[in-house]
Amino acid sequence: MRQAATHKQTVIEVRDLTMRFGQKLVHENINLSVEQGEILAIVGASGSGKSTLLREMVMLQQPSSGSVRVLGQEITRARESEILLTRQRTGVLFQNGALFGGMNVLSNVGTPLREHTRLSDRVIDEIACLKLSLTGLSPADGLLFPNQLSGGMRKRAALARAIALDPELLFLDEPTSGLDPLSADGFDQLILDLKASLGPTIVLVTHDMDSLWQVADMVILLGEARLIANGTMNELAGSKEPAVKRFFQGPRGRAAQASA
């Protein structure tokens, strides 16, 4: 008996998004959508507005005009209380980790739980230890301070904090930047493992070609204040469009595709 097709929910919907900083046009009429369970990667040259677009999605930057709907909530016109409820359903890994230097790792991971729940300190510490284990860190690592961690460990600790509230939607800003190739490969696998175990929709900004081939379901390319192209890596790597071809079919792109 043939099963009916399942329709995925649209988790993020961006329509006619325009962003200006003074006279500088960063985005003009950007349109995109992210489906439930998808890993969407945002790529582009330096200054193309990748991180700005991410900040608009995570409710840290108000666009000049247009619509951004996250988890069913129109966030550009939402009240602060509505934005807070939406933020509780999301997690963010910032590029530099943004861990609090005066707290140990365990306390860092437990911060969202202390802010948004009424759980006891004992239960919060237990949950934080579980999140650390999910990202490959041990309880002993939780007793260390951020300045005692390697770059790769800081990324993992920051990711553990990002998933503290079991988010439906996870944002990752340059998750493998600054990591050696082996650590970057390990982090790519960690993203895939977390998707399999927790099931979040993931949006990531990256310049890492290897990561794109390893983890991305869909990719959007930004440039000249617009969305130049979108599709799977196979589609974009085979594109004849000059701007897309330059980005994905250069030496680094070809090397990443060959090792995928």
C-alpha positions as CSV (number, residue, x, y, z in Angstrom):
1,M,0.0,0.0,0.0
2,R,1.5,3.3,-1.0
3,Q,1.9,5.9,1.8
4,A,0.8,9.4,1.3
5,A,3.6,11.9,0.9
6,T,4.5,13.9,4.0
7,H,4.7,17.7,3.8
8,K,7.5,19.3,5.7
9,Q,6.9,22.4,7.7
10,T,8.6,25.7,6.7
11,V,10.6,26.7,9.7
12,I,12.1,30.0,8.3
13,E,10.6,32.1,5.6
14,V,12.3,35.3,4.4
15,R,10.5,37.6,2.0
16,D,11.7,40.7,0.2
17,L,14.4,41.3,2.9
18,T,16.4,44.5,2.5
19,M,19.1,45.7,4.8
20,R,21.0,49.0,4.7
21,F,23.7,50.3,7.0
22,G,23.6,54.0,6.2
23,Q,24.3,54.3,2.5
24,K,25.6,50.7,2.2
25,L,23.2,48.2,0.8
26,V,23.8,44.8,2.4
27,H,20.7,42.8,1.2
28,E,18.1,43.7,-1.4
29,N,14.9,41.7,-1.8
30,I,16.3,38.4,-0.4
31,N,13.8,35.5,-0.5
32,L,14.4,32.1,0.9
33,S,12.9,29.4,3.0
34,V,14.2,26.6,5.3
35,E,12.3,23.4,5.7
36,Q,12.0,21.3,8.8
37,G,14.9,19.0,9.4
38,E,17.0,20.6,6.7
39,I,20.6,21.8,7.0
40,L,20.9,25.1,5.1
41,A,24.3,26.6,4.5
42,I,24.8,30.3,3.7
43,V,27.9,31.1,1.7
44,G,29.5,34.0,-0.1
45,A,32.6,36.2,-0.3
46,S,33.7,38.3,2.6
47,G,31.3,41.2,3.0
48,S,28.4,39.6,1.2
49,G,26.2,39.8,4.3
50,K,26.2,36.2,5.5
51,S,26.5,36.9,9.2
52,T,24.1,39.9,8.9
53,L,21.5,37.6,7.4
54,L,22.1,35.1,10.3
55,R,21.7,37.9,12.8
56,E,18.4,38.9,11.2
57,M,17.1,35.3,11.6
58,V,18.2,35.0,15.2
59,M,16.4,38.3,16.1
60,L,19.6,40.3,16.9
61,Q,19.4,42.6,13.9
62,Q,16.3,44.4,12.6
63,P,16.2,44.5,8.8
64,S,15.4,47.8,7.0
65,S,12.3,46.2,5.3
66,G,10.8,42.9,4.5
67,S,9.5,39.9,6.4
68,V,11.3,37.2,8.5
69,R,9.1,34.5,9.9
70,V,10.8,32.0,12.3
71,L,8.9,29.0,13.7
72,G,5.7,30.6,12.6
73,Q,6.3,33.9,14.3
74,E,6.8,37.1,12.2
75,I,9.7,38.5,14.1
76,T,10.1,41.8,12.4
77,R,6.9,43.1,14.0
78,A,6.7,40.9,17.1
79,R,6.5,42.1,20.7
80,E,9.5,41.4,22.9
81,S,7.6,38.7,24.8
82,E,6.8,36.9,21.5
83,I,10.5,37.2,20.5
84,L,11.6,35.7,23.8
85,L,9.3,32.7,23.3
86,T,10.7,32.1,19.9
87,R,14.3,32.5,21.1
88,Q,13.6,29.8,23.7
89,R,13.0,27.4,20.8
90,T,16.3,28.2,19.1
91,G,20.0,27.8,19.9
92,V,23.0,29.8,18.5
93,L,26.6,29.0,18.2
94,F,28.5,32.3,17.7
95,Q,31.7,32.3,15.6
96,N,34.0,33.0,18.6
97,G,32.0,30.8,20.9
98,A,31.0,33.7,23.2
99,L,31.6,31.7,26.4
100,F,31.6,33.6,29.6
101,G,35.2,33.8,30.8
102,G,34.3,34.0,34.5
103,M,32.3,30.8,34.5
104,N,33.5,27.2,34.1
105,V,32.2,25.2,31.2
106,L,29.4,23.5,33.1
107,S,28.0,26.8,34.3
108,N,28.2,28.2,30.8
109,V,26.2,25.3,29.4
110,G,23.7,25.6,32.2
111,T,23.1,29.4,31.6
112,P,20.1,29.1,29.2
113,L,18.5,26.6,31.6
114,R,18.9,29.0,34.5
115,E,17.5,31.9,32.5
116,H,14.5,30.1,31.0
117,T,13.5,27.3,33.5
118,R,12.8,26.9,37.2
119,L,14.9,23.7,37.5
120,S,17.1,23.1,40.5
121,D,20.8,23.7,40.2
122,R,21.4,19.9,40.6
123,V,19.1,19.1,37.7
124,I,20.6,21.9,35.6
125,D,24.1,20.5,36.2
126,E,22.9,17.0,35.2
127,I,21.4,18.3,32.0
128,A,24.6,20.3,31.3
129,C,26.7,17.2,31.7
130,L,24.5,15.3,29.3
131,K,24.8,18.1,26.7
132,L,28.6,18.1,27.1
133,S,28.7,14.4,26.5
134,L,26.6,14.9,23.3
135,T,29.3,17.2,22.0
136,G,32.2,14.9,23.0
137,L,33.2,16.6,26.2
138,S,33.6,14.9,29.6
139,P,32.3,16.0,33.1
140,A,36.0,16.8,33.9
141,D,36.0,19.2,31.0
142,G,33.0,20.9,32.5
143,L,35.1,22.0,35.5
144,L,37.5,23.9,33.2
145,F,37.3,27.6,32.3
146,P,37.1,28.7,28.7
147,N,40.7,30.0,28.6
148,Q,41.8,26.4,29.6
149,L,40.2,24.9,26.5
150,S,41.6,24.3,23.0
151,G,39.9,26.0,20.1
152,G,38.0,22.8,19.2
153,M,36.9,22.2,22.8
154,R,35.6,25.8,23.1
155,K,33.5,25.2,19.9
156,R,32.1,22.0,21.4
157,A,31.4,23.7,24.8
158,A,29.6,26.6,23.0
159,L,27.6,24.0,21.0
160,A,26.6,22.2,24.2
161,R,25.2,25.5,25.5
162,A,23.4,26.1,22.2
163,I,21.5,22.8,22.5
164,A,20.9,23.2,26.3
165,L,17.1,23.8,25.7
166,D,16.7,21.1,23.0
167,P,16.1,23.7,20.3
168,E,14.0,23.0,17.3
169,L,16.2,25.4,15.3
170,L,20.0,25.7,15.6
171,F,22.1,28.5,14.1
172,L,25.8,28.0,13.6
173,D,28.1,30.9,12.6
174,E,31.4,29.6,11.1
175,P,31.4,26.5,13.2
176,T,34.7,25.2,11.8
177,S,36.6,28.5,11.5
178,G,40.0,28.4,13.2
179,L,40.0,24.6,13.5
180,D,42.7,22.3,12.0
181,P,41.4,19.9,9.3
182,L,41.0,16.9,11.7
183,S,39.1,19.0,14.3
184,A,36.9,20.5,11.5
185,D,36.1,17.0,10.2
186,G,35.2,15.9,13.7
187,F,32.9,19.0,14.1
188,D,31.2,18.2,10.8
189,Q,30.4,14.7,12.1
190,L,29.2,16.1,15.3
191,I,26.7,18.3,13.5
192,L,25.4,15.3,11.6
193,D,25.2,13.3,14.8
194,L,23.2,16.0,16.6
195,K,20.8,16.3,13.7
196,A,20.3,12.5,13.8
197,S,19.8,12.4,17.6
198,L,18.0,15.7,18.4
199,G,16.4,16.4,15.0
200,P,16.9,20.2,14.8
201,T,16.6,22.3,11.7
202,I,20.1,23.8,11.2
203,V,21.2,27.0,9.5
204,L,24.9,27.6,9.2
205,V,27.2,30.2,7.8
206,T,30.5,28.8,6.6
207,H,33.4,29.4,4.1
208,D,34.5,25.8,4.6
209,M,34.1,23.9,1.3
210,D,34.6,20.5,2.9
211,S,31.9,21.3,5.4
212,L,29.5,22.2,2.6
213,W,30.0,18.8,1.0
214,Q,29.8,16.9,4.3
215,V,26.8,18.4,6.0
216,A,24.7,20.8,3.8
217,D,21.4,19.7,2.4
218,M,20.8,23.0,0.7
219,V,23.1,26.0,0.0
220,I,22.5,29.6,-0.8
221,L,25.1,31.9,-2.3
222,L,25.0,35.6,-1.5
223,G,26.8,38.3,-3.5
224,E,26.3,41.9,-4.7
225,A,23.5,42.3,-2.0
226,R,21.4,39.6,-3.5
227,L,20.8,35.8,-3.5
228,I,22.8,34.7,-6.5
229,A,21.9,31.0,-6.4
230,N,20.5,28.2,-4.3
231,G,20.5,24.4,-4.5
232,T,22.3,21.3,-3.5
233,M,26.1,21.2,-3.7
234,N,25.9,18.9,-6.7
235,E,23.6,21.4,-8.5
236,L,25.8,24.4,-7.6
237,A,29.1,22.6,-8.4
238,G,27.7,21.8,-11.9
239,S,26.3,25.3,-12.5
240,K,27.3,27.2,-15.7
241,E,26.4,30.6,-14.1
242,P,29.7,32.5,-14.0
243,A,29.4,33.9,-10.5
244,V,28.4,30.4,-9.2
245,K,31.1,28.7,-11.2
246,R,33.8,31.0,-9.8
247,F,32.8,30.3,-6.2
248,F,32.3,26.6,-6.3
249,Q,34.6,25.4,-9.1
250,G,37.8,27.0,-8.1
251,P,40.8,25.0,-6.8
252,R,39.4,24.7,-3.3
253,G,36.0,23.8,-4.5
254,R,37.3,21.1,-6.8
255,A,39.5,19.7,-4.1
256,A,36.6,19.5,-1.6
257,Q,34.3,17.9,-4.1
258,A,37.0,15.3,-4.9
259,S,37.3,14.3,-1.3
260,A,33.6,14.3,-0.5
